[in-house]
Amino acid sequence: IKFYLLPQLDHGFDVKDSRDSIALADDFRCTNSGPITDIHVWASWLNDQPGTITNFWVGSYGDVPAGTNYLNGYVTNSHPGALLWWTNFPQGGQVVQGIYTNYASEYFYNPTNNIIMGSDSVVWYYCFYPTQPFVQQGSPTAPTNYWLAIRAQLAPDGTLYGWKSSAVPYNDPAVWVTTVNGMPGLKSNWQSITNPLTQQPLHLSMVLTTSNAPTGCFEGDGVKYMQGPQFTNGFGIWD
């Protein structure tokens, strides 16, 4: 596991991430280079009425750090910068989904108008396996931030899908944007997402996995290719 923000299951928020051209994003820290081999997020459906997902758009962005306007003191939160990688995940082998729990107590929230639309209790877990994964470039001595953006495209059945808030914060709040032709524009006006009840920042749950093995001498998930030894009637070749 490279990075994880576990979901808030008790009075958390499912942030609307479908229909009306909306997309969400949240940032993650990178301290080692390598591919993001799989992406996992928690989500729910408004009033526990699941619909049909026709496609997930998933992208990775560079980071625009927070800044302060020294003339007026206005602080701008960090937000996605350049789009570095994206792909579509139509329903099929590259997406695996299942029910995580049905004992949550959640609000379903629309950040575009600051309205709580309803509630839900069933939490879903979605896993994405890109065939050509995004390769991040951070290191322990030069860590960096990237942004994960996701948008669910649904069949016209009136249902709504929401990305679940995380139990713990990381860095600045998650953001939302209105897409153009199904994906965020190059100079999108990302807006920070806040808790409508407390006005505190909201963050989105995720797990990111990389196949790079930690430093050490062992066989693990980071193995790219293996030819194991022949222990019975094999040969030790003079070298």
Beta strands, then each sheet from edge to edge (+ up, - down):
strand 1: 3-5
strand 2: 10-16
strand 3: 22-30
strand 4: 34-45
strand 5: 53-64
strand 6: 67-68
strand 7: 75-76
strand 8: 79-90
strand 9: 95-101
strand 10: 105-110
strand 11: 115-120
strand 12: 123-128
strand 13: 135-136
strand 14: 144-154
strand 15: 161-164
strand 16: 175-178
strand 17: 191-192
strand 18: 206-210
sheet 1: 1+ 18- 4+ 12- 9+
sheet 2: 1+ 18- 4+ 13-
sheet 3: 1+ 18- 4+ 15- 2+ 10+ 11-
sheet 4: 8+ 5- 14+ 3- 16+ 17-
sheet 5: 6+ 7-
end
